[in-house]
Amino acid sequence: MEITTETIQFSTKGYTDIIDVTTEVQAIVNKHGFTEGNATIFAIGSTGAITVVEYEPGLVKTDLPEFFEKIAPYRSHYAHHNTWGDDNGAAHVRASLVGSSFAVPFKDGQLLLGTWQQIIFVDFDTGPRNRKVVVQVVGVK
């Protein structure tokens, strides 16, 4: 069993900006010659999240942002704002609901995702950010 850890970096727009990182995760598995194991994808920061979805325009541009606006609206007041004097309480609530990591098994060097599943990072913060996602691969070569 071997382990490797790499970081993916990118810029986001905030406000439920959704970035597909599937290709980058698969490339890390391939780069290190792993054949079977697990890739854990972890969002650094408390206003970003990781999950899997069908990465299609209706869902990522409309459905998910509208859903999160219903359950944790950006324009609402959050006690978090009083603590830090900022405006991103909704981002913290949203990120905690989705979660900061996701594990994907792989076999024969291929991520075991369904036909329509992609790994996404969601930036819930209230402005552009430079983001980092850690990918840790554990497996055999």
C-alpha positions in Angstrom: 0.0 0.0 0.0 1.3 3.4 -0.9 0.1 7.0 -0.3 0.6 10.3 -2.1 -0.8 13.8 -1.5 -1.1 16.6 -4.0 -2.8 19.9 -4.2 -5.0 21.3 -6.9 -5.2 25.1 -7.1 -7.6 27.4 -8.9 -9.5 30.7 -8.7 -13.2 31.0 -8.0 -15.9 33.7 -8.2 -17.7 32.8 -5.0 -21.4 32.8 -4.5 -21.9 29.0 -5.1 -19.3 28.9 -7.9 -18.9 25.2 -8.9 -15.7 23.8 -10.3 -15.4 20.3 -11.8 -12.1 18.7 -10.5 -12.7 15.2 -11.8 -10.0 15.4 -14.5 -7.4 16.6 -12.1 -8.1 13.9 -9.6 -8.0 11.2 -12.3 -4.7 12.7 -13.5 -3.2 12.4 -10.0 -4.1 8.7 -9.8 -2.6 8.1 -13.2 0.5 10.2 -12.6 1.5 8.0 -9.7 0.6 4.7 -11.4 -2.0 3.6 -8.8 -4.2 0.7 -9.9 -6.5 0.2 -7.0 -7.4 2.2 -3.9 -9.2 5.4 -2.8 -8.7 9.0 -3.6 -9.9 11.4 -0.9 -10.6 14.9 -2.1 -10.6 17.6 0.7 -11.5 21.3 0.4 -9.2 23.6 2.4 -11.1 26.3 4.1 -14.5 26.5 5.8 -16.5 28.1 3.0 -15.8 25.5 0.3 -17.2 22.0 -0.1 -16.7 18.8 -2.1 -19.3 16.4 -3.5 -20.3 14.6 -6.7 -23.1 15.7 -9.1 -24.1 15.5 -12.7 -22.1 18.4 -14.0 -24.6 19.9 -16.4 -25.7 23.5 -16.8 -29.2 23.3 -15.4 -28.0 21.7 -12.1 -24.8 23.6 -11.5 -25.9 27.1 -12.8 -29.5 27.1 -11.6 -30.7 24.3 -9.5 -28.0 24.0 -6.8 -27.6 27.8 -6.3 -31.4 28.3 -6.1 -31.6 25.4 -3.6 -28.9 26.8 -1.3 -30.5 30.2 -1.5 -33.7 28.8 -0.1 -32.1 27.0 2.9 -29.2 29.4 3.7 -29.8 32.8 1.9 -26.8 35.1 1.5 -28.8 38.2 2.4 -29.9 36.8 5.8 -28.3 37.8 9.1 -26.0 35.2 10.7 -24.5 35.5 14.2 -21.2 34.7 12.5 -21.3 38.3 11.0 -21.2 39.7 14.5 -18.2 37.6 15.5 -16.0 38.5 12.6 -17.5 41.6 11.1 -17.9 39.9 7.7 -20.8 38.8 5.5 -20.2 35.1 4.8 -22.3 33.4 7.4 -24.3 31.7 4.7 -21.1 30.4 3.1 -20.1 28.6 6.3 -23.6 27.1 6.8 -23.8 25.9 3.2 -20.3 24.4 3.3 -21.0 22.5 6.5 -24.2 21.0 5.0 -22.3 19.6 1.9 -19.1 18.7 3.7 -15.4 19.3 3.2 -14.3 15.9 1.7 -15.4 13.0 -0.5 -13.7 9.7 -1.1 -13.8 8.0 -4.5 -12.6 4.4 -5.0 -10.7 3.5 -8.1 -9.8 0.2 -9.8 -7.6 -0.6 -12.8 -6.4 3.0 -12.5 -9.9 4.5 -13.1 -12.1 6.4 -10.7 -15.3 4.4 -10.0 -17.7 7.1 -10.8 -21.0 6.6 -12.6 -21.6 7.8 -16.1 -23.0 11.1 -15.0 -20.9 11.7 -11.8 -18.3 14.3 -11.5 -16.3 15.5 -8.5 -17.0 19.2 -7.8 -15.7 21.9 -5.5 -18.3 24.5 -4.5 -17.1 27.9 -3.4 -19.8 29.4 -1.2 -17.9 32.4 0.0 -19.0 35.9 -0.9 -16.2 36.9 -3.3 -13.5 35.6 -5.5 -10.9 33.3 -3.9 -7.8 31.4 -4.7 -8.6 27.9 -3.6 -6.7 24.7 -2.8 -8.0 21.2 -2.8 -6.0 18.3 -1.4 -6.1 15.0 -3.1 -4.7 12.1 -1.1 -4.4 8.8 -2.9 -4.0 5.5 -1.0 -3.6 2.3 -2.9 -1.5 -0.2 -4.8 0.5 0.2 -7.9 
